[in-house]
């Protein structure tokens, strides 16, 4: 059985917590300002056009 070092587990847990806090904040603000919108097919197509042809370098 493979296990990851504890350091990575701690970092993953911290990243997960920060992401949840950020998303909670963003959702709360969007609901407050009444700016929350459904993600539409048109939005998806526009996003795909923005990244069309983009290639990432290997790390």
NUTORDO-309593 format. One line per field, with one value per residue (C-alpha): residue number from 1; residue in three letters; x, y, z. Coordinates in Angstrom, 1 decimal, always signed. Example, Ala and Ser with C-alpha at 12.3 -4.5 7.8 and 13.67 -1.06 7.14 Angstrom:
2
resi: (1;2)
resn: (ALA;SER)
px: (+12.3;+13.7)
py: (-4.5;-1.1)
pz: (+7.8;+7.1)
! end
This chain:
59
resi: (1;2;3;4;5;6;7;8;9;10;11;12;13;14;15;16;17;18;19;20;21;22;23;24;25;26;27;28;29;30;31;32;33;34;35;36;37;38;39;40;41;42;43;44;45;46;47;48;49;50;51;52;53;54;55;56;57;58;59)
resn: (UNK;UNK;UNK;UNK;UNK;UNK;UNK;UNK;UNK;UNK;UNK;UNK;UNK;UNK;UNK;UNK;UNK;UNK;UNK;UNK;UNK;UNK;UNK;UNK;UNK;UNK;UNK;UNK;UNK;UNK;UNK;UNK;UNK;UNK;UNK;UNK;UNK;UNK;UNK;UNK;UNK;UNK;UNK;UNK;UNK;UNK;UNK;UNK;UNK;UNK;UNK;UNK;UNK;UNK;UNK;UNK;UNK;UNK;UNK)
px: (+0.0;+1.3;+1.0;+1.8;+4.1;+2.2;+3.5;+1.5;-1.6;-1.2;-0.7;-3.7;-5.9;-4.8;-5.4;-8.8;-9.7;-8.5;-10.5;-13.7;-13.3;-12.7;-15.7;-17.9;-16.8;-17.3;-20.8;-21.8;-20.7;-22.4;-25.6;-25.4;-24.8;-27.3;-24.6;-24.7;-25.5;-26.0;-23.2;-24.6;-23.5;-22.6;-20.3;-18.7;-18.2;-16.6;-14.3;-13.2;-12.5;-10.3;-8.1;-8.2;-4.7;-3.1;-0.3;+1.2;+4.8;+5.8;+7.1)
py: (+0.0;+3.4;+6.4;+10.0;+11.8;+13.7;+17.0;+16.6;+15.7;+18.8;+20.9;+19.3;+19.9;+23.5;+24.1;+22.5;+24.7;+27.8;+26.9;+26.3;+29.6;+31.4;+29.8;+30.5;+34.2;+34.5;+32.9;+35.1;+38.2;+37.2;+36.5;+39.8;+41.8;+39.7;+39.1;+35.3;+34.0;+30.5;+29.1;+28.9;+27.1;+30.5;+31.2;+27.8;+28.3;+31.8;+30.3;+27.5;+30.1;+32.1;+29.1;+27.5;+26.7;+27.4;+24.9;+24.6;+23.8;+20.7;+21.6)
pz: (+0.0;-1.0;+1.4;+0.9;+3.3;+6.0;+4.7;+1.5;+3.4;+5.5;+2.4;+0.7;+3.7;+3.9;+0.2;+0.5;+3.4;+1.6;-1.5;+0.5;+2.3;-1.0;-2.6;+0.4;+0.3;-3.5;-3.3;-0.4;-2.2;-5.4;-3.6;-1.7;-4.9;-6.9;-9.5;-9.5;-13.0;-14.4;-16.5;-20.0;-23.2;-24.7;-21.8;-22.2;-25.9;-25.3;-22.7;-25.1;-27.8;-25.5;-24.8;-28.2;-29.4;-26.1;-25.2;-21.8;-21.3;-19.3;-15.9)
! end
